[in-house]
Amino acid sequence: MRFKTPREFGRSHLKDHGFDATAVRHALFAVHETIKQESAQQGVNYLKTELKNFWSDRKKLIEVLRYLSRMEHIDHWATDAEAASTLAGALENTNG
């Protein structure tokens, strides 16, 4: 068993209950979007649109993304970890 990457999760598990509704799951999908669209802004836009508590959850999202970025030493996580780091930086620079 291993830790799935955001790309492996993709669009699956994006419902309105349980793990699917958590900030962690949305952070994983935002990383997926960042990679797919080659733009951290797309990940930020997704989070702003889909999380009704985006501004109050912003710091938590940054921490989750920083945690995910530390997976860079795991081969299958390299691309996703880099995107998580880039997205965390973009969130830090996002103003309301």
Phi and psi in degrees as GROMACS dihedral restraints (atoms count N, CA, C in turn):
[ dihedral_restraints ]
;  ai    aj    ak    al  type     phi  dphi    fc
    3     4     5     6     1  -142.0    20    10
    4     5     6     7     1   164.5    20    10
    6     7     8     9     1   -75.3    20    10
    7     8     9    10     1   116.7    20    10
    9    10    11    12     1   -64.8    20    10
   10    11    12    13     1   144.9    20    10
   12    13    14    15     1   -84.7    20    10
   13    14    15    16     1   162.6    20    10
   15    16    17    18     1   -57.0    20    10
   16    17    18    19     1   -37.2    20    10
   18    19    20    21     1   -64.7    20    10
   19    20    21    22     1   -35.6    20    10
   21    22    23    24     1   -70.7    20    10
   22    23    24    25     1   -34.7    20    10
   24    25    26    27     1   -68.1    20    10
   25    26    27    28     1   -43.2    20    10
   27    28    29    30     1    52.0    20    10
   28    29    30    31     1  -134.9    20    10
   30    31    32    33     1   -86.5    20    10
   31    32    33    34     1    -7.8    20    10
   33    34    35    36     1   -66.2    20    10
   34    35    36    37     1   152.4    20    10
   36    37    38    39     1    62.5    20    10
   37    38    39    40     1    47.3    20    10
   39    40    41    42     1  -120.0    20    10
   40    41    42    43     1    57.8    20    10
   42    43    44    45     1   -99.3    20    10
   43    44    45    46     1  -172.0    20    10
   45    46    47    48     1  -101.4    20    10
   46    47    48    49     1    22.5    20    10
   48    49    50    51     1  -149.7    20    10
   49    50    51    52     1   160.8    20    10
   51    52    53    54     1    59.9    20    10
   52    53    54    55     1  -148.7    20    10
   54    55    56    57     1   -55.8    20    10
   55    56    57    58     1   -35.2    20    10
   57    58    59    60     1   -57.9    20    10
   58    59    60    61     1   -28.3    20    10
   60    61    62    63     1   -96.2    20    10
   61    62    63    64     1     3.3    20    10
   63    64    65    66     1   -82.4    20    10
   64    65    66    67     1   159.5    20    10
   66    67    68    69     1   -62.1    20    10
   67    68    69    70     1   -33.3    20    10
   69    70    71    72     1   -62.8    20    10
   70    71    72    73     1   -47.2    20    10
   72    73    74    75     1   -63.3    20    10
   73    74    75    76     1   -41.0    20    10
   75    76    77    78     1   -67.5    20    10
   76    77    78    79     1   -34.7    20    10
   78    79    80    81     1   -63.1    20    10
   79    80    81    82     1   -41.9    20    10
   81    82    83    84     1   -60.4    20    10
   82    83    84    85     1   -44.0    20    10
   84    85    86    87     1   -68.4    20    10
   85    86    87    88     1   -36.0    20    10
   87    88    89    90     1   -62.9    20    10
   88    89    90    91     1   -36.1    20    10
   90    91    92    93     1   -64.9    20    10
   91    92    93    94     1   -44.2    20    10
   93    94    95    96     1   -55.4    20    10
   94    95    96    97     1   -46.9    20    10
   96    97    98    99     1   -64.9    20    10
   97    98    99   100     1   -38.6    20    10
   99   100   101   102     1   -59.2    20    10
  100   101   102   103     1   -43.4    20    10
  102   103   104   105     1   -69.8    20    10
  103   104   105   106     1   -49.1    20    10
  105   106   107   108     1   -60.0    20    10
  106   107   108   109     1   -43.8    20    10
  108   109   110   111     1   -91.7    20    10
  109   110   111   112     1    -4.8    20    10
  111   112   113   114     1    55.3    20    10
  112   113   114   115     1    40.6    20    10
  114   115   116   117     1  -156.2    20    10
  115   116   117   118     1   118.8    20    10
  117   118   119   120     1   -63.2    20    10
  118   119   120   121     1   -29.7    20    10
  120   121   122   123     1   -61.4    20    10
  121   122   123   124     1   -33.6    20    10
  123   124   125   126     1   -64.4    20    10
  124   125   126   127     1   -38.5    20    10
  126   127   128   129     1   -64.9    20    10
  127   128   129   130     1   -42.9    20    10
  129   130   131   132     1   -62.3    20    10
  130   131   132   133     1   -45.7    20    10
  132   133   134   135     1   -59.6    20    10
  133   134   135   136     1   -42.2    20    10
  135   136   137   138     1   -58.8    20    10
  136   137   138   139     1   -49.5    20    10
  138   139   140   141     1   -62.1    20    10
  139   140   141   142     1   -43.0    20    10
  141   142   143   144     1   -62.3    20    10
  142   143   144   145     1   -38.1    20    10
  144   145   146   147     1   -76.0    20    10
  145   146   147   148     1   -42.8    20    10
  147   148   149   150     1   -90.5    20    10
  148   149   150   151     1   -23.5    20    10
  150   151   152   153     1  -101.5    20    10
  151   152   153   154     1   111.4    20    10
  153   154   155   156     1   -65.7    20    10
  154   155   156   157     1   -24.1    20    10
  156   157   158   159     1  -105.4    20    10
  157   158   159   160     1    35.4    20    10
  159   160   161   162     1   -50.4    20    10
  160   161   162   163     1   -51.3    20    10
  162   163   164   165     1   -66.9    20    10
  163   164   165   166     1   -37.6    20    10
  165   166   167   168     1   -76.7    20    10
  166   167   168   169     1   -23.8    20    10
  168   169   170   171     1   -93.0    20    10
  169   170   171   172     1    -5.1    20    10
  171   172   173   174     1   -54.1    20    10
  172   173   174   175     1   -48.8    20    10
  174   175   176   177     1   -64.0    20    10
  175   176   177   178     1   -39.0    20    10
  177   178   179   180     1   -63.8    20    10
  178   179   180   181     1   -42.1    20    10
  180   181   182   183     1   -60.7    20    10
  181   182   183   184     1   -42.2    20    10
  183   184   185   186     1   -61.2    20    10
  184   185   186   187     1   -43.0    20    10
  186   187   188   189     1   -64.1    20    10
  187   188   189   190     1   -42.1    20    10
  189   190   191   192     1   -61.4    20    10
  190   191   192   193     1   -45.5    20    10
  192   193   194   195     1   -65.5    20    10
  193   194   195   196     1   -37.9    20    10
  195   196   197   198     1   -63.0    20    10
  196   197   198   199     1   -40.5    20    10
  198   199   200   201     1   -61.0    20    10
  199   200   201   202     1   -48.3    20    10
  201   202   203   204     1   -61.5    20    10
  202   203   204   205     1   -34.4    20    10
  204   205   206   207     1   -65.7    20    10
  205   206   207   208     1   -22.7    20    10
  207   208   209   210     1   -76.6    20    10
  208   209   210   211     1    -0.8    20    10
  210   211   212   213     1   -83.4    20    10
  211   212   213   214     1     6.0    20    10
  213   214   215   216     1   -56.7    20    10
  214   215   216   217     1   -26.5    20    10
  216   217   218   219     1   -77.2    20    10
  217   218   219   220     1   -10.3    20    10
  219   220   221   222     1   -90.4    20    10
  220   221   222   223     1   121.1    20    10
  222   223   224   225     1   -47.0    20    10
  223   224   225   226     1   -51.9    20    10
  225   226   227   228     1   -74.3    20    10
  226   227   228   229     1    -3.7    20    10
  228   229   230   231     1  -103.9    20    10
  229   230   231   232     1    -5.4    20    10
  231   232   233   234     1   -53.7    20    10
  232   233   234   235     1   -52.1    20    10
  234   235   236   237     1   -64.9    20    10
  235   236   237   238     1   -43.8    20    10
  237   238   239   240     1   -67.0    20    10
  238   239   240   241     1   -39.3    20    10
  240   241   242   243     1   -64.5    20    10
  241   242   243   244     1   -41.2    20    10
  243   244   245   246     1   -64.0    20    10
  244   245   246   247     1   -42.8    20    10
  246   247   248   249     1   -65.0    20    10
  247   248   249   250     1   -37.8    20    10
  249   250   251   252     1   -62.3    20    10
  250   251   252   253     1   -41.3    20    10
  252   253   254   255     1   -64.3    20    10
  253   254   255   256     1   -44.7    20    10
  255   256   257   258     1   -62.7    20    10
  256   257   258   259     1   -43.2    20    10
  258   259   260   261     1   -66.3    20    10
  259   260   261   262     1   -39.4    20    10
  261   262   263   264     1   -59.5    20    10
  262   263   264   265     1   -43.6    20    10
  264   265   266   267     1   -62.2    20    10
  265   266   267   268     1   -41.2    20    10
  267   268   269   270     1   -64.4    20    10
  268   269   270   271     1   -39.3    20    10
  270   271   272   273     1   -66.1    20    10
  271   272   273   274     1   -38.0    20    10
  273   274   275   276     1   -62.2    20    10
  274   275   276   277     1   -30.9    20    10
  276   277   278   279     1   -93.8    20    10
  277   278   279   280     1     4.0    20    10
  279   280   281   282     1   -84.1    20    10
  280   281   282   283     1   128.2    20    10
  282   283   284   285     1  -111.3    20    10
  283   284   285   286     1   150.9    20    10
